């Protein structure tokens, strides 16, 4: 059986944590930053985890994660 291909777009967006959960970066932080508060921009810098509903889809895109 041939090797499975990794979705390269997903590989750039998601990383696995030590416990096996999948980490993601937050959206809405690239432009139109003047109207966003400093607190909101600071919180957007932190990474989050994907929801349980998305886990199966992301693991299918990243078979070697």
C-alpha positions in Angstrom: 0.0 0.0 0.0 1.4 3.5 -0.9 2.3 6.1 1.7 -0.5 8.4 2.7 -0.2 12.1 1.8 -0.2 14.9 4.4 -2.4 17.9 3.7 0.3 20.5 3.5 -2.1 23.4 4.3 -3.1 21.7 7.5 0.5 20.8 8.4 1.4 24.5 8.4 -1.6 25.3 10.7 -1.6 22.5 13.3 0.9 21.0 15.7 0.6 18.2 18.2 1.1 18.8 21.9 3.0 16.4 24.1 -0.2 14.8 25.3 -1.5 14.3 21.7 -3.9 17.2 21.5 -3.8 19.4 18.5 -2.8 23.0 18.8 -3.9 25.8 16.5 -3.4 29.6 16.2 -6.2 32.0 16.6 -7.8 33.9 13.7 -8.5 37.6 13.3 -5.0 38.8 14.1 -3.5 39.7 10.7 -5.0 43.1 9.7 -7.5 45.8 10.8 -5.8 45.8 14.2 -6.5 49.5 15.1 -10.1 48.9 16.2 -9.2 45.9 18.3 -8.3 46.4 21.9 -4.9 45.7 23.2 -6.3 43.0 25.5 -8.0 41.3 22.5 -4.8 41.4 20.4 -2.7 40.0 23.2 -5.1 37.1 23.6 -5.1 36.4 19.9 -1.3 35.8 20.1 -1.9 32.8 22.3 -2.5 29.4 20.7 -5.6 27.4 21.4 -6.8 23.8 21.0 -9.1 22.5 18.3 -12.5 21.3 19.4 -13.4 17.7 19.9 -15.7 17.8 16.8 -12.8 18.8 14.5 -10.3 16.3 15.9 -11.2 13.4 13.5 -11.1 15.6 10.4 -7.7 17.1 11.3 -6.2 13.7 12.2 -7.3 12.4 8.8 -5.5 15.3 7.1 -2.3 14.8 9.2 -1.8 11.0 9.3 1.8 11.2 10.7 1.0 13.8 13.4 
